[in-house]
Every structure is written in C-alpha cells, then in structure tokens.
Amino acid sequence: MKTLTTALSSLLLLATAACGNPGEVPSPPSSLDTAQQELPCETCEPGGGGDDPPPIIVHGYEINLPLLRADMMPPGWCAMNVENGGHVYRCADWGRGTMDWGGGNAIFHATSNSWYSTTNLYYGRLDVQLPQVNGFVPIAQTLGYYSHPENVPGLVRGSIEMLAFNPIPSEVILAIQVNQNGAWTDVATSRVTITNIRQMHELQALVYPNQEVRFEVRAKGRSDATNEYFLWKVRMFGAQCYPDFSNGTGCL
C-alpha cells in the first residue's frame, strides 16, 4: 500500500471479514457519496464448525466516482451552473478527453455534451464517445488496494450504470483486475449487451490480500461508426479509505 498512498489522489481500500466478524470500518466523511452496507452471508451455516474455511462476506462502504458533481470536477473540466443543474465540459477546447481524478480513477473519451442535474435523476448524464476503431476500448476505471489484517481473501465488486445511445445495441466488458508484476490481469470478466435502456451491470471477484485491484469497463468500438454512451455511476464496493476527489490529497 505504500506505493499507493503517496501516488494516488483517489485511493480505494477494499476490506472484507469472516462471517460474524465484520471488523471495524471508519466513519465516512459527509462530503462523499457513501453508504454503509453489509451483504448477506449466503454460505454461512448456523453454528459453523468443521474444517471448512470461514465464509467470506463483504462489509464496508460504496464509493462512487463523482461523475456529475459540479464541485468535484477533475483538472481541465468545468461546470456551467444553471437552474437546478448545469453543463459539464472541457474548459479549454469544448472537445473530448479524459476526466482524471488521479490515482487510476478516470473516465475516458468523455465529451462536453454532458450535463448534471440536482433535481432530475434522468436528466444529468456523462456522455462518452469512442474513437472509430475496431475492438474494445477502456471507458472507465477505478483503482484501489485490497488488504486485510488477517490476510484473508475477500470479494471486490464493481458496477456501472449506463445506456448505449448510438449505435444500438453495443457490447461492453466489465473486468476486475489485479496488478501482477506491473501488468494488469483480469481475474473476472463479464460481457454484456448494452441497449438504449438505462441499466446497472455488476461484477465481483475473490481477491487475495495485499495487492492493487482495479475495476475496468471496456466498450466495443467500430471503424464505421462512433459508439456513444451515457454514464451515471461507476463505483467499487468495500472501501475503508475514502478518496478525496475535491482536492487530490489521497485518503481523507
């Protein structure tokens, strides 16, 4: 984790605990969109016993990338306030680029055709347009570090809320990755079809402790068309370190 705390401005620490012993989780700051949750332990047997390893549950907080937060725009991006919302755009050229909050937390190919709303959930959206290439292109990722005081593996979950605007339908790959010897390796993937109906897609994987972990979303590009998507949420579940997206100073 030492390599992350000095370099990442938006660090996620992922934690799990054995059934019946969820461990301590620090209180979240009020400035971030966090929600304490504990998933049911579906594999727990009453009373335990035997030589089987303890079942794993997820315990912690849900951390969202601040896609539509006017007060947390990443460097190079601005928000024009209007009544009950506003316009999200590149400050310099009104074009397309990367929304980078630092530390591996980013949205790629974001455009200035993006809006946020404080009152209408379906009005605000982050617009992403892929380059005209054949193959899958990353459009979103969050990065963290999984550790546990008892060195046990745990579940890491990533999710995205999106729709395909053009062309329809389109394919997207969700991936949970770990950093092995400097290279990111998929440990779990899910290939889904995206339509023009707003949907939430999730993926989880068992991750071993003391390593970097990343949730990445890759969308399929085409050489004959510009695939376009609207995004609402990109998140990882189970954080114990709350990223300070507002000023990029690492964990709060």
VENFENFEN-V57691 format. One record per backbone hydrogen bond with DSSP energy under -1.0 kcal/mol. NH is the residue of the N-H (numbers start at 1). CO is the residue of the C=O. If there is no record, write none. Layout:
nh: (NH & NH)
co: (CO & CO)
This chain:
nh: (4 & 5 & 8 & 14 & 15 & 17 & 19 & 21 & 32 & 34 & 37 & 39 & 42 & 44 & 48 & 57 & 60 & 63 & 65 & 67 & 69 & 72 & 77 & 78 & 80 & 82 & 85 & 86 & 87 & 88 & 89 & 91 & 94 & 97 & 99 & 101 & 106 & 107 & 108 & 110 & 111 & 114 & 115 & 116 & 118 & 123 & 124 & 125 & 126 & 128 & 129 & 130 & 133 & 135 & 137 & 139 & 140 & 141 & 142 & 144 & 145 & 146 & 147 & 151 & 154 & 156 & 158 & 159 & 160 & 161 & 162 & 163 & 164 & 165 & 166 & 170 & 172 & 173 & 174 & 175 & 176 & 177 & 178 & 179 & 180 & 183 & 185 & 187 & 188 & 190 & 192 & 194 & 199 & 201 & 203 & 205 & 207 & 210 & 211 & 213 & 214 & 215 & 216 & 217 & 218 & 219 & 220 & 221 & 228 & 229 & 230 & 231 & 232 & 233 & 235 & 236 & 237 & 238 & 239 & 240 & 244 & 245 & 248 & 252)
co: (1 & 1 & 4 & 145 & 238 & 57 & 55 & 18 & 29 & 32 & 60 & 58 & 40 & 41 & 45 & 17 & 37 & 236 & 234 & 65 & 66 & 69 & 74 & 89 & 87 & 85 & 82 & 116 & 80 & 114 & 78 & 76 & 90 & 110 & 107 & 105 & 141 & 99 & 139 & 97 & 127 & 88 & 125 & 86 & 84 & 120 & 120 & 115 & 231 & 229 & 109 & 227 & 131 & 221 & 219 & 217 & 217 & 106 & 215 & 213 & 12 & 211 & 14 & 148 & 207 & 205 & 203 & 235 & 201 & 233 & 199 & 230 & 195 & 228 & 228 & 194 & 192 & 218 & 190 & 216 & 188 & 214 & 185 & 212 & 183 & 180 & 178 & 176 & 176 & 174 & 172 & 170 & 162 & 160 & 158 & 156 & 154 & 146 & 146 & 144 & 177 & 142 & 175 & 140 & 173 & 137 & 171 & 135 & 166 & 128 & 163 & 126 & 161 & 161 & 159 & 63 & 157 & 61 & 61 & 13 & 250 & 243 & 244 & 242)
